[in-house]
Each structure stands twice: as C-alpha cells, then as structure tokens.
Amino acid sequence: MLLNRLVFTAALSALVALTGCDVPTVESPVDGLDTISPESTDTGAPPTTDGDAVSDIVVEAETTSAPESEFVIGVNVTGKNTPEFFSELPEDGDLFVELGAQGLWMVVLAFKTYGYFDGKVLLRSWIEVAGERVGELALAKQKLLPGGDGWDYYYNFFLVVPDPALAGQEAQVTLQVEDDETQEIVVVIERNVTLTGGEP
C-alpha cells in the first residue's frame, strides 16, 4: 500500500514537471487593452458603454425645458380679438396698410407673450421709412387678454401712417412693451417689413 502511494506521488510529480513548462500565461486585461481587437473579444453580448458618458446624456435630457418667457410680434384681423385671428409678423414679411374706420391710414399690430408681464403694460411703437419716422403711438395701462392657450395677447394696436402711397416701400417697425407699474421689464422687438395695401 505504501509502495502504491509512493508510485502515485512520483507519477504526479513527473506530470506536473512535464506540463508546468507549457502552462499558458494570461495577459492582464488592463495591460492588453490596446492590442485586443473587436473580433477577438466578440462574445455575442451587446456592447457596453462608459458609465460617465451615459450619465451625461441623462443629465442633458433632464435639463431640457421650454423657455420661461416668450414674446411674439404679429398682426391680427382688424377688430378681432381671439387667437385664431392672430398671426406672427416675420422678419422681411408684409405689413398691410389699410384705411381705418375714422378715415386714417394705418397698420394693425398685435403681440402675444408669456412669462414677462403680470399686470398692465405700457406700449410704444413707431415705423420708419428710409430712416424717417413716419408714424408713432404710445398707450399706457393696457390690459393683456388670456388666450386660453398659455399665452396672453394684445390685439388691434392701430399705428397711423400719413400716406397710403407708402405701400410698396421697405420699412422698419419697432414695438416696445413695458411693465406699466415699475417699468423694470422692457421688451423691444424690431421687424424689417414691406408695406403692402394702401388701397381703400
């Protein structure tokens, strides 16, 4: 029995000695990152991403939000005072010169806003043609009308112009709106326009 144990021990020692020389070495994952190709590491599992990069994307998505305040200058169908009759006045857009009920030629301005004004406002507007101011109007203590769509509106700002012959010319319109109580909040919008209309 003792002889069998000795023979087994000797055989095991010889086997270890023979195979120990050929034991493969495993490279450290950190040291071998530069030499590992995507083909040699394909395990069929979906690729992973760096944890920091993922958190950056999540933070960016969480901080995306609508602006806290907005102001849009526009026009409205004369005499109307609901949102469906409001349209934005774009840069280089057309601004219609029309004959008002009192026999004066005018352009009709409007605007919508949110986040700027809680009470009444002070309005000033003027129009310039070829660098000359040809119309101006200021109105104090004006109320904004809630539109039921998150915006407050002002309609039918009648800015008188001296001559229907201005139609066809380039002009610049400026609208300034201030908080009527403190004058601390002031919004000024300018638009370059082409005057159109000018016919009864």
KELOZA-869387 format. One record per residue: residue in three letters; x, y, z of N, C-alpha, C, O in turn. Coordinates in Angstrom, 3 decimals. Layout:
 rest     n.xx     n.yy     n.zz    ca.xx    ca.yy    ca.zz     c.xx     c.yy     c.zz     o.xx     o.yy     o.zz
  ALA        X        Y        Z        X        Y        Z        X        Y        Z        X        Y        Z
...
! end
This chain:
 rest     n.xx     n.yy     n.zz    ca.xx    ca.yy    ca.zz     c.xx     c.yy     c.zz     o.xx     o.yy     o.zz
  MET    0.829   -1.196    0.000    0.000    0.000    0.000    0.857    1.236    0.000    0.590    2.204   -0.712
  LEU    1.908    1.188    0.823    2.838    2.314    0.882    3.550    2.472   -0.427    3.816    3.587   -0.876
  LEU    3.869    1.311   -1.065    4.548    1.374   -2.356    3.659    2.021   -3.406    4.133    2.816   -4.218
  ASN    2.393    1.691   -3.397    1.467    2.293   -4.362    1.381    3.803   -4.200    1.343    4.530   -5.192
  ARG    1.350    4.288   -2.945    1.292    5.729   -2.699    2.537    6.423   -3.213    2.460    7.516   -3.775
  LEU    3.718    5.770   -3.016    4.973    6.364   -3.481    4.995    6.465   -4.996    5.412    7.471   -5.568
  VAL    4.521    5.365   -5.646    4.494    5.364   -7.113    3.559    6.446   -7.617    3.890    7.156   -8.566
  PHE    2.356    6.587   -6.975    1.393    7.592   -7.403    1.937    9.007   -7.213    1.741    9.876   -8.063
  THR    2.620    9.229   -6.091    3.203   10.547   -5.815    4.278   10.885   -6.816    4.351   12.017   -7.294
  ALA    5.117    9.913   -7.141    6.183   10.149   -8.105    5.616   10.446   -9.478    6.096   11.331  -10.186
  ALA    4.582    9.692   -9.849    3.970    9.907  -11.166    3.343   11.287  -11.227    3.465   11.970  -12.245
  LEU    2.662   11.724  -10.147    2.032   13.044  -10.125    3.072   14.143  -10.215    2.856   15.146  -10.896
  SER    4.200   13.969   -9.535    5.274   14.977   -9.585    5.844   15.086  -10.979    6.146   16.183  -11.451
  ALA    5.995   13.932  -11.652    6.515   13.951  -13.014    5.556   14.639  -13.956    5.977   15.389  -14.837
  LEU    4.264   14.391  -13.779    3.260   15.022  -14.647    3.280   16.538  -14.485    3.213   17.265  -15.476
  VAL    3.373   17.021  -13.246    3.433   18.463  -13.008    4.673   19.052  -13.617    4.627   20.138  -14.197
  ALA    5.790   18.350  -13.496    7.046   18.856  -14.056    6.983   18.944  -15.561    7.521   19.880  -16.153
  LEU    6.317   17.955  -16.205    6.233   17.954  -17.664    5.284   19.033  -18.171    5.576   19.700  -19.164
  THR    4.177   19.205  -17.512    3.169   20.147  -18.015    3.414   21.564  -17.534    2.907   22.501  -18.151
  GLY    4.153   21.763  -16.479    4.373   23.092  -15.928    5.090   24.003  -16.886    4.913   25.219  -16.812
  CYS    5.879   23.481  -17.770    6.633   24.314  -18.706    5.746   24.908  -19.784    6.072   25.943  -20.365
  ASP    4.619   24.250  -20.054    3.776   24.691  -21.160    2.492   25.361  -20.690    1.575   25.519  -21.496
  VAL    2.380   25.761  -19.429    1.158   26.390  -18.939    1.025   27.773  -19.574    1.951   28.575  -19.452
  PRO   -0.094   28.095  -20.255   -0.246   29.400  -20.911   -0.373   30.513  -19.893   -0.929   30.322  -18.812
  THR    0.153   31.689  -20.250    0.025   32.851  -19.379   -1.138   33.701  -19.874   -1.392   33.759  -21.077
  VAL   -1.841   34.355  -18.968   -2.976   35.203  -19.292   -2.558   36.645  -19.093   -2.128   37.031  -18.007
  GLU   -2.686   37.455  -20.164   -2.290   38.857  -20.081   -3.303   39.623  -19.258   -4.502   39.358  -19.341
  SER   -2.831   40.572  -18.462   -3.723   41.407  -17.661   -4.677   42.166  -18.568   -4.235   42.730  -19.569
  PRO   -5.965   42.203  -18.258   -6.913   42.951  -19.099   -6.533   44.429  -19.237   -6.786   45.035  -20.278
  VAL   -5.935   45.007  -18.206   -5.543   46.414  -18.275   -4.380   46.602  -19.219   -4.380   47.534  -20.022
  ASP   -3.359   45.708  -19.136   -2.180   45.854  -19.977   -2.473   45.560  -21.433   -1.780   46.073  -22.311
  GLY   -3.472   44.757  -21.711   -3.715   44.326  -23.086   -4.817   45.051  -23.810   -5.221   44.607  -24.884
  LEU   -5.331   46.152  -23.275   -6.457   46.830  -23.908   -6.116   47.346  -25.285   -6.965   47.325  -26.177
  ASP   -4.872   47.817  -25.486   -4.514   48.429  -26.757   -4.375   47.403  -27.864   -4.474   47.762  -29.037
  THR   -4.150   46.140  -27.536   -3.874   45.148  -28.565   -5.046   44.230  -28.824   -4.985   43.424  -29.752
  ILE   -6.110   44.314  -28.049   -7.267   43.427  -28.247   -8.136   43.984  -29.352   -8.538   45.146  -29.286
  SER   -8.439   43.189  -30.367   -9.282   43.639  -31.463  -10.725   43.278  -31.186  -10.997   42.348  -30.426
  PRO  -11.659   44.007  -31.797  -13.086   43.680  -31.576  -13.418   42.266  -31.968  -14.273   41.635  -31.346
  GLU  -12.730   41.730  -33.032  -13.047   40.376  -33.489  -12.671   39.342  -32.445  -13.373   38.347  -32.270
  SER  -11.544   39.578  -31.739  -11.081   38.573  -30.801  -11.847   38.600  -29.498  -11.719   37.676  -28.695
  THR  -12.652   39.649  -29.260  -13.378   39.747  -27.997  -14.879   39.650  -28.185  -15.639   39.947  -27.263
  ASP  -15.316   39.243  -29.358  -16.750   39.156  -29.621  -17.347   37.977  -28.882  -17.015   36.830  -29.178
  THR  -18.224   38.241  -27.926  -18.851   37.175  -27.149  -20.313   37.021  -27.482  -20.996   36.169  -26.914
  GLY  -20.819   37.862  -28.429  -22.228   37.785  -28.758  -23.100   38.638  -27.858  -24.299   38.764  -28.105
  ALA  -22.515   39.239  -26.799  -23.282   40.086  -25.890  -23.336   41.495  -26.436  -22.437   41.887  -27.181
  PRO  -24.354   42.279  -26.099  -24.442   43.666  -26.582  -23.307   44.496  -26.014  -22.877   44.266  -24.884
  PRO  -22.801   45.487  -26.804  -21.688   46.301  -26.329  -22.090   47.131  -25.129  -23.242   47.547  -24.998
  THR  -21.127   47.367  -24.254  -21.360   48.216  -23.092  -20.779   49.581  -23.347  -19.901   49.740  -24.196
  THR  -21.268   50.585  -22.608  -20.774   51.954  -22.755  -20.225   52.434  -21.440  -20.536   51.892  -20.380
  ASP  -19.403   53.458  -21.523  -18.812   54.036  -20.332  -19.896   54.649  -19.452  -20.762   55.367  -19.953
  GLY  -19.861   54.379  -18.155  -20.895   54.860  -17.252  -21.004   56.357  -17.202  -22.107   56.893  -17.092
  ASP  -19.851   57.072  -17.283  -19.892   58.534  -17.215  -20.604   59.109  -18.424  -21.376   60.059  -18.294
  ALA  -20.353   58.539  -19.616  -20.990   59.057  -20.832  -22.501   58.923  -20.754  -23.238   59.816  -21.171
  VAL  -22.958   57.785  -20.209  -24.399   57.576  -20.100  -25.023   58.604  -19.174  -26.088   59.146  -19.469
  SER  -24.343   58.881  -18.019  -24.917   59.849  -17.108  -24.965   61.244  -17.677  -25.867   62.014  -17.347
  ASP  -24.001   61.593  -18.537  -24.016   62.913  -19.178  -25.256   63.065  -20.053  -25.897   64.115  -20.047
  ILE  -25.595   62.017  -20.806  -26.761   62.077  -21.694  -28.042   62.229  -20.879  -28.930   62.998  -21.248
  VAL  -28.134   61.502  -19.782  -29.330   61.563  -18.952  -29.494   62.954  -18.362  -30.600   63.494  -18.352
  VAL  -28.408   63.540  -17.870  -28.487   64.876  -17.272  -28.938   65.891  -18.300  -29.754   66.762  -17.999
  GLU  -28.409   65.785  -19.526  -28.793   66.731  -20.577  -30.282   66.627  -20.880  -30.949   67.643  -21.072
  ALA  -30.803   65.410  -20.925  -32.220   65.219  -21.209  -33.091   65.792  -20.097  -34.156   66.351  -20.359
  GLU  -32.634   65.651  -18.852  -33.428   66.113  -17.735  -33.496   67.635  -17.669  -34.484   68.187  -17.183
  THR  -32.446   68.330  -18.158  -32.406   69.782  -18.040  -33.025   70.488  -19.250  -33.119   71.716  -19.260
  THR  -33.447   69.732  -20.270  -34.096   70.349  -21.421  -35.523   70.750  -21.064  -36.312   69.920  -20.613
  SER  -35.851   72.033  -21.267  -37.183   72.501  -20.901  -37.572   73.667  -21.800  -36.734   74.240  -22.496
  ALA  -38.835   74.003  -21.773  -39.331   75.130  -22.565  -38.837   76.436  -21.959  -38.576   76.497  -20.758
  PRO  -38.706   77.483  -22.773  -38.279   78.775  -22.223  -39.264   79.306  -21.203  -40.465   79.053  -21.301
  GLU  -38.751   80.056  -20.207  -39.608   80.582  -19.148  -40.414   81.783  -19.613  -41.434   82.115  -19.008
  SER  -39.974   82.435  -20.674  -40.703   83.599  -21.181  -40.558   83.673  -22.694  -39.580   83.189  -23.262
  GLU  -41.549   84.289  -23.339  -41.531   84.387  -24.800  -42.360   85.589  -25.221  -43.287   86.012  -24.531
  PHE  -41.989   86.128  -26.392  -42.695   87.295  -26.918  -42.706   87.184  -28.436  -41.667   86.952  -29.053
  VAL  -43.884   87.351  -29.041  -44.027   87.227  -30.492  -44.819   88.426  -31.013  -45.965   88.641  -30.620
  ILE  -44.201   89.198  -31.896  -44.907   90.309  -32.529  -45.697   89.772  -33.718  -45.265   88.841  -34.399
  GLY  -46.864   90.375  -33.956  -47.680   89.883  -35.056  -48.688   90.928  -35.511  -48.550   92.122  -35.246
  VAL  -49.690   90.440  -36.195  -50.807   91.263  -36.662  -52.086   90.490  -36.369  -52.052   89.299  -36.063
  ASN  -53.204   91.182  -36.468  -54.481   90.476  -36.351  -55.469   91.064  -37.343  -55.302   92.186  -37.821
  VAL  -56.491   90.291  -37.641  -57.573   90.801  -38.484  -58.230   91.955  -37.744  -58.614   91.813  -36.583
  THR  -58.360   93.084  -38.402  -58.831   94.307  -37.757  -60.160   94.101  -37.021  -61.141   93.618  -37.587
  GLY  -60.154   94.485  -35.742  -61.368   94.390  -34.934  -61.541   93.062  -34.229  -62.391   92.956  -33.344
  LYS  -60.774   92.048  -34.581  -60.898   90.727  -33.951  -59.981   90.647  -32.733  -58.952   91.320  -32.682
  ASN  -60.356   89.823  -31.753  -59.557   89.744  -30.535  -59.525   88.341  -29.927  -59.659   88.170  -28.715
  THR  -59.349   87.356  -30.783  -59.175   85.978  -30.339  -57.973   85.366  -31.069  -57.625   85.813  -32.162
  PRO  -57.339   84.349  -30.476  -56.072   83.840  -31.007  -56.104   83.365  -32.451  -55.090   83.447  -33.143
  GLU  -57.258   82.864  -32.927  -57.285   82.353  -34.296  -57.110   83.456  -35.340  -56.826   83.172  -36.504
  PHE  -57.278   84.712  -34.926  -57.095   85.823  -35.856  -55.721   86.485  -35.726  -55.444   87.501  -36.364
  PHE  -54.872   85.894  -34.892  -53.505   86.394  -34.718  -52.560   85.621  -35.629  -52.696   84.408  -35.794
  SER  -51.600   86.332  -36.220  -50.533   85.670  -36.975  -49.225   86.407  -36.742  -49.197   87.630  -36.607
  GLU  -48.159   85.651  -36.697  -46.841   86.229  -36.437  -46.380   87.096  -37.604  -46.646   86.783  -38.764
  LEU  -45.690   88.187  -37.285  -45.090   89.054  -38.302  -43.618   88.682  -38.421  -42.831   89.014  -37.534
  PRO  -43.228   88.002  -39.492  -41.841   87.548  -39.600  -40.921   88.653  -40.092  -41.377   89.663  -40.629
  GLU  -39.642   88.457  -39.905  -38.657   89.365  -40.479  -38.788   89.339  -42.003  -38.900   88.272  -42.607
  ASP  -38.772   90.524  -42.615  -38.940   90.694  -44.064  -40.328   90.266  -44.542  -40.511   89.927  -45.711
  GLY  -41.298   90.285  -43.636  -42.664   89.951  -44.015  -43.405   91.167  -44.561  -42.854   92.266  -44.632
  ASP  -44.653   90.956  -44.942  -45.504   92.027  -45.458  -46.358   92.595  -44.331  -46.887   91.857  -43.500
  LEU  -46.482   93.924  -44.317  -47.333   94.604  -43.339  -48.327   95.461  -44.111  -47.951   96.339  -44.888
  PHE  -49.599   95.184  -43.876  -50.667   95.760  -44.689  -51.037   97.169  -44.219  -51.283   97.385  -43.033
  VAL  -51.076   98.112  -45.140  -51.542   99.475  -44.872  -53.019   99.531  -45.263  -53.377   99.264  -46.410
  GLU  -53.867   99.882  -44.300  -55.305   99.871  -44.561  -55.960  101.156  -44.069  -55.395  101.907  -43.274
  LEU  -57.161  101.379  -44.568  -57.921  102.566  -44.193  -58.788  102.229  -42.991  -59.629  101.332  -43.047
  GLY  -58.570  102.970  -41.886  -59.311  102.713  -40.664  -60.705  103.302  -40.682  -61.079  104.035  -41.598
  ALA  -61.472  102.966  -39.643  -62.872  103.397  -39.564  -63.001  104.913  -39.443  -64.023  105.484  -39.822
  GLN  -61.968  105.561  -38.917  -62.021  107.009  -38.739  -61.394  107.764  -39.916  -61.157  108.969  -39.841
  GLY  -61.135  107.044  -40.985  -60.622  107.689  -42.180  -59.120  107.893  -42.182  -58.604  108.659  -42.996
  LEU  -58.396  107.210  -41.270  -56.942  107.327  -41.203  -56.296  106.044  -41.731  -56.796  104.942  -41.503
  TRP  -55.175  106.210  -42.441  -54.423  105.056  -42.903  -53.547  104.526  -41.763  -52.965  105.299  -41.001
  MET  -53.466  103.226  -41.663  -52.772  102.637  -40.512  -52.295  101.219  -40.823  -52.692  100.602  -41.811
  VAL  -51.427  100.730  -39.937  -51.100   99.308  -39.896  -51.602   98.782  -38.550  -51.629   99.518  -37.563
  VAL  -51.990   97.540  -38.514  -52.561   96.949  -37.295  -51.569   95.935  -36.735  -51.279   94.915  -37.361
  LEU  -51.057   96.236  -35.543  -50.095   95.356  -34.891  -50.744   94.599  -33.738  -51.796   94.992  -33.234
  ALA  -50.110   93.525  -33.335  -50.560   92.730  -32.199  -49.334   92.001  -31.648  -48.267   92.020  -32.261
  PHE  -49.491   91.366  -30.505  -48.424   90.511  -29.987  -49.006   89.502  -29.012  -50.114   89.670  -28.503
  LYS  -48.242   88.461  -28.765  -48.589   87.501  -27.727  -47.345   87.241  -26.895  -46.224   87.329  -27.396
  THR  -47.547   86.919  -25.616  -46.414   86.765  -24.713  -46.785   85.854  -23.552  -47.964   85.650  -23.265
  TYR  -45.776   85.311  -22.889  -45.979   84.670  -21.593  -44.685   84.786  -20.793  -43.589   84.817  -21.353
  GLY  -44.836   84.850  -19.477  -43.684   84.879  -18.596  -43.064   86.242  -18.356  -42.152   86.355  -17.537
  TYR  -43.522   87.279  -19.036  -42.951   88.610  -18.862  -43.803   89.518  -17.967  -43.288   90.145  -17.041
  PHE  -45.092   89.582  -18.247  -45.928   90.614  -17.636  -47.093   89.985  -16.880  -47.771   89.087  -17.380
  ASP  -47.310   90.491  -15.637  -48.419   90.007  -14.825  -49.578   90.997  -14.776  -50.720   90.618  -14.514
  GLY  -49.273   92.273  -15.031  -50.316   93.294  -14.947  -50.423   94.092  -16.233  -50.160   93.583  -17.323
  LYS  -50.813   95.346  -16.090  -50.978   96.206  -17.253  -49.621   96.586  -17.852  -48.583   96.518  -17.195
  VAL  -49.673   96.987  -19.118  -48.427   97.295  -19.824  -48.512   98.671  -20.482  -49.590   99.206  -20.740
  LEU  -47.335   99.210  -20.738  -47.188  100.463  -21.471  -46.645  100.125  -22.850  -45.601   99.483  -22.963
  LEU  -47.333  100.547  -23.892  -46.970  100.206  -25.267  -46.461  101.437  -26.008  -47.025  102.526  -25.901
  ARG  -45.390  101.241  -26.754  -44.893  102.266  -27.671  -44.525  101.575  -28.979  -43.944  100.491  -28.979
  SER  -44.868  102.210  -30.079  -44.490  101.652  -31.376  -44.254  102.785  -32.360  -44.875  103.845  -32.270
  TRP  -43.356  102.548  -33.293  -43.099  103.520  -34.347  -42.671  102.790  -35.613  -42.217  101.646  -35.579
  ILE  -42.830  103.485  -36.722  -42.497  102.919  -38.018  -41.623  103.925  -38.770  -41.903  105.124  -38.777
  GLU  -40.569  103.424  -39.397  -39.632  104.275  -40.128  -39.524  103.803  -41.574  -39.477  102.606  -41.858
  VAL  -39.485  104.777  -42.474  -39.293  104.509  -43.902  -38.121  105.360  -44.367  -38.121  106.579  -44.197
  ALA  -37.123  104.711  -44.953  -35.918  105.406  -45.424  -35.272  106.222  -44.304  -34.777  107.325  -44.535
  GLY  -35.281  105.667  -43.082  -34.654  106.335  -41.948  -35.474  107.436  -41.315  -35.020  108.048  -40.349
  GLU  -36.664  107.713  -41.822  -37.521  108.778  -41.284  -38.715  108.158  -40.560  -39.384  107.271  -41.090
  ARG  -38.970  108.635  -39.351  -40.102  108.140  -38.577  -41.388  108.737  -39.136  -41.571  109.955  -39.132
  VAL  -42.280  107.868  -39.616  -43.495  108.346  -40.283  -44.759  108.047  -39.482  -45.850  108.462  -39.873
  GLY  -44.626  107.338  -38.377  -45.779  107.041  -37.541  -45.314  106.624  -36.156  -44.283  105.968  -36.010
  GLU  -46.089  107.013  -35.128  -45.706  106.710  -33.744  -46.946  106.739  -32.861  -47.854  107.545  -33.064
  LEU  -46.966  105.837  -31.872  -48.107  105.792  -30.946  -47.645  105.200  -29.615  -46.839  104.270  -29.583
  ALA  -48.173  105.761  -28.504  -47.912  105.235  -27.161  -49.233  105.122  -26.416  -50.067  106.026  -26.478
  LEU  -49.422  104.008  -25.708  -50.633  103.760  -24.929  -50.239  103.218  -23.557  -49.457  102.273  -23.460
  ALA  -50.786  103.824  -22.486  -50.484  103.382  -21.123  -51.621  102.521  -20.568  -52.759  102.562  -21.036
  LYS  -51.253  101.736  -19.541  -52.226  100.942  -18.772  -53.104  100.055  -19.654  -54.329  100.047  -19.537
  GLN  -52.447   99.316  -20.532  -53.168   98.402  -21.422  -53.219   96.996  -20.817  -52.245   96.514  -20.238
  LYS  -54.365   96.361  -20.964  -54.547   95.011  -20.435  -54.247   93.972  -21.511  -54.556   94.163  -22.687
  LEU  -53.642   92.876  -21.084  -53.434   91.726  -21.959  -54.596   90.749  -21.772  -55.130   90.604  -20.672
  LEU  -54.973   90.094  -22.849  -56.091   89.156  -22.808  -55.583   87.719  -22.821  -54.849   87.338  -23.733
  PRO  -55.961   86.910  -21.823  -55.576   85.494  -21.848  -56.199   84.805  -23.062  -57.380   84.985  -23.359
  GLY  -55.376   84.011  -23.758  -55.868   83.351  -24.959  -56.392   81.948  -24.724  -56.928   81.320  -25.638
  GLY  -56.238   81.443  -23.485  -56.667   80.079  -23.204  -55.713   79.033  -23.730  -56.007   77.839  -23.670
  ASP  -54.558   79.468  -24.253  -53.568   78.537  -24.802  -52.209   78.726  -24.142  -51.188   78.294  -24.678
  GLY  -52.196   79.376  -22.968  -50.940   79.625  -22.267  -50.312   80.972  -22.598  -49.343   81.373  -21.953
  TRP  -50.837   81.669  -23.579  -50.324   82.973  -23.990  -51.295   84.072  -23.572  -52.499   83.851  -23.448
  ASP  -50.725   85.284  -23.356  -51.526   86.493  -23.203  -51.368   87.320  -24.485  -50.274   87.415  -25.042
  TYR  -52.474   87.913  -24.942  -52.492   88.588  -26.243  -52.818   90.070  -26.095  -53.486   90.494  -25.151
  TYR  -52.322   90.842  -27.061  -52.771   92.214  -27.246  -53.107   92.377  -28.724  -52.297   92.055  -29.593
  TYR  -54.309   92.880  -28.999  -54.788   92.999  -30.373  -55.059   94.471  -30.721  -55.203   95.327  -29.848
  ASN  -55.121   94.722  -32.021  -55.630   95.991  -32.552  -54.858   97.216  -32.055  -55.438   98.178  -31.550
  PHE  -53.539   97.152  -32.213  -52.725   98.339  -31.970  -52.663   99.096  -33.299  -51.947   98.698  -34.218
  PHE  -53.422  100.193  -33.388  -53.580  100.928  -34.651  -52.489  101.991  -34.772  -52.572  103.052  -34.153
  LEU  -51.481  101.699  -35.563  -50.370  102.620  -35.776  -50.615  103.392  -37.072  -50.528  102.842  -38.170
  VAL  -50.921  104.672  -36.915  -51.312  105.509  -38.056  -50.087  105.888  -38.887  -49.028  106.222  -38.354
  VAL  -50.264  105.826  -40.213  -49.228  106.277  -41.148  -49.818  107.418  -41.989  -51.034  107.480  -42.172
  PRO  -48.968  108.322  -42.503  -49.504  109.536  -43.125  -50.051  109.362  -44.530  -50.858  110.175  -44.980
  ASP  -49.623  108.308  -45.240  -49.931  108.297  -46.671  -50.043  106.861  -47.161  -49.146  106.061  -46.897
  PRO  -51.105  106.511  -47.859  -51.216  105.156  -48.417  -50.163  104.875  -49.473  -49.901  103.719  -49.802
  ALA  -49.553  105.942  -50.010  -48.515  105.758  -51.022  -47.261  105.102  -50.442  -46.356  104.730  -51.190
  LEU  -47.200  104.956  -49.117  -46.073  104.235  -48.508  -46.087  102.757  -48.893  -45.057  102.085  -48.825
  ALA  -47.235  102.260  -49.290  -47.327  100.864  -49.717  -46.346  100.593  -50.854  -46.231  101.372  -51.799
  GLY  -45.654   99.485  -50.739  -44.631   99.122  -51.720  -43.233   99.451  -51.269  -42.266   99.048  -51.915
  GLN  -43.100  100.183  -50.162  -41.782  100.568  -49.674  -41.328   99.668  -48.519  -42.135   99.035  -47.839
  GLU  -40.008   99.638  -48.327  -39.432   98.923  -47.190  -39.556   99.802  -45.956  -39.425  101.023  -46.037
  ALA  -39.808   99.178  -44.821  -39.960   99.922  -43.577  -39.413   99.101  -42.411  -39.200   97.895  -42.530
  GLN  -39.194   99.767  -41.300  -38.811   99.090  -40.055  -39.829   99.452  -38.979  -40.081  100.629  -38.719
  VAL  -40.402   98.442  -38.364  -41.388   98.631  -37.305  -40.763   98.218  -35.982  -40.132   97.165  -35.883
  THR  -40.944   99.055  -34.967  -40.440   98.765  -33.619  -41.609   98.757  -32.645  -42.455   99.652  -32.666
  LEU  -41.648   97.737  -31.791  -42.663   97.638  -30.746  -41.948   97.488  -29.410  -41.114   96.600  -29.235
  GLN  -42.286   98.369  -28.466  -41.704   98.327  -27.118  -42.821   98.141  -26.107  -43.808   98.877  -26.111
  VAL  -42.657   97.147  -25.239  -43.662   96.844  -24.219  -42.977   96.855  -22.859  -41.948   96.208  -22.661
  GLU  -43.567   97.606  -21.918  -43.011   97.720  -20.568  -44.068   97.368  -19.529  -45.268   97.538  -19.747
  ASP  -43.587   96.874  -18.397  -44.455   96.733  -17.237  -44.892   98.127  -16.803  -44.047   98.956  -16.464
  ASP  -46.188   98.401  -16.807  -46.695   99.763  -16.596  -46.442  100.274  -15.176  -46.321  101.480  -14.960
  GLU  -46.365   99.363  -14.220  -46.234   99.789  -12.816  -44.802  100.175  -12.467  -44.582  101.208  -11.834
  THR  -43.828   99.367  -12.868  -42.441   99.603  -12.437  -41.512  100.007  -13.576  -40.445  100.568  -13.326
  GLN  -41.894   99.733  -14.818  -41.028   99.942  -15.988  -39.705   99.185  -15.881  -38.729   99.544  -16.540
  GLU  -39.670   98.136  -15.050  -38.438   97.358  -14.888  -38.291   96.291  -15.964  -37.175   95.883  -16.284
  ILE  -39.397   95.842  -16.519  -39.361   94.835  -17.580  -39.687   95.524  -18.898  -40.758   96.109  -19.055
  VAL  -38.764   95.449  -19.833  -38.934   96.104  -21.132  -38.589   95.097  -22.229  -37.516   94.493  -22.217
  VAL  -39.496   94.927  -23.159  -39.249   94.073  -24.326  -39.334   94.949  -25.565  -40.319   95.660  -25.762
  VAL  -38.301   94.898  -26.402  -38.264   95.687  -27.635  -38.047   94.738  -28.814  -37.089   93.965  -28.833
  ILE  -38.945   94.807  -29.793  -38.872   93.954  -30.975  -38.847   94.837  -32.220  -39.638   95.773  -32.335
  GLU  -37.949   94.541  -33.142  -37.889   95.253  -34.417  -38.127   94.274  -35.560  -37.703   93.120  -35.508
  ARG  -38.808   94.751  -36.585  -39.020   93.946  -37.777  -38.820   94.816  -39.020  -39.353   95.921  -39.114
  ASN  -38.054   94.302  -39.954  -37.977   94.894  -41.279  -39.096   94.291  -42.114  -39.240   93.071  -42.191
  VAL  -39.891   95.162  -42.743  -41.090   94.698  -43.452  -41.192   95.395  -44.805  -40.492   96.368  -45.088
  THR  -42.087   94.863  -45.626  -42.503   95.544  -46.857  -43.952   95.971  -46.682  -44.821   95.141  -46.413
  LEU  -44.207   97.241  -46.833  -45.570   97.749  -46.707  -46.370   97.393  -47.949  -45.915   97.583  -49.077
  THR  -47.556   96.880  -47.725  -48.428   96.493  -48.836  -49.786   97.171  -48.665  -49.993   97.881  -47.681
  GLY  -50.697   96.971  -49.581  -52.035   97.528  -49.469  -52.082   98.961  -49.959  -51.664   99.260  -51.077
  GLY  -52.596   99.850  -49.109  -52.664  101.258  -49.468  -53.822  101.601  -50.386  -53.817  102.648  -51.034
  GLU  -54.816  100.722  -50.446  -55.990  100.995  -51.281  -57.258  100.945  -50.433  -57.362  100.108  -49.537
  PRO  -58.219  101.821  -50.697  -59.471  101.829  -49.902  -60.192  100.493  -50.015  -61.255  100.313  -49.420
! end
